[in-house]
Amino acid sequence: MAPAMFCFIKQHHWENRKVIPFQTHGRWPGHTIEDIKQLCQGAMFQYERAIQFDSQGGNRLITKPEEIDDWITLLMSL
């Protein structure tokens, strides 16, 4: 997780708040979403998402754009 994100999470109170964790990755999503869940104690988690790009450091999207669009549409309807 990026240091700025870690600091942001640590500086806020998450009890009874809804959190929609997401991340981007090149090939292996790692444990970022699980780390967010651990740091945001007491939060309610929904609609988590990992978005994959190519593993060579390029900007080619692996996750289907339609899947991302559907996820965003869902979030906007909340």
SULLINVEN-V449111 format. One record per pair of residues at least 24 apart in sequence whose C-alpha atoms are under 10 Angstrom apart, sorted by the first residue. I is the first residue (numbers start at 1). J is the second residue. Records with the same first field share a line. If there is no record, write none. Layout:
I = J  J
//
This chain:
1 = 30  31  32  33  35  36
2 = 32
5 = 36
6 = 35  36  39
9 = 36  39  40
10 = 36  39  40
12 = 40
13 = 39  40  41  42  43
14 = 39  40  41  42  43  44
15 = 40  41  42  43  44
16 = 40  41  42  43  44  45
17 = 41  42  43  44  45
18 = 42  43  44  45  46
19 = 43  44  45  46  47  48
20 = 44  45  46  47  48  49  75
21 = 45  46  47  48  49  50
22 = 47  48  49  50  51
23 = 48  49  50  51  52
24 = 49  50  51  52  53  63
25 = 50  51  52  53  54  55  57  62
26 = 51  52  53  54  55  56  57  58  59  60  61  62
27 = 51  52  53  54  55  56  57  62
28 = 52  55
46 = 75
47 = 71  74  75
//
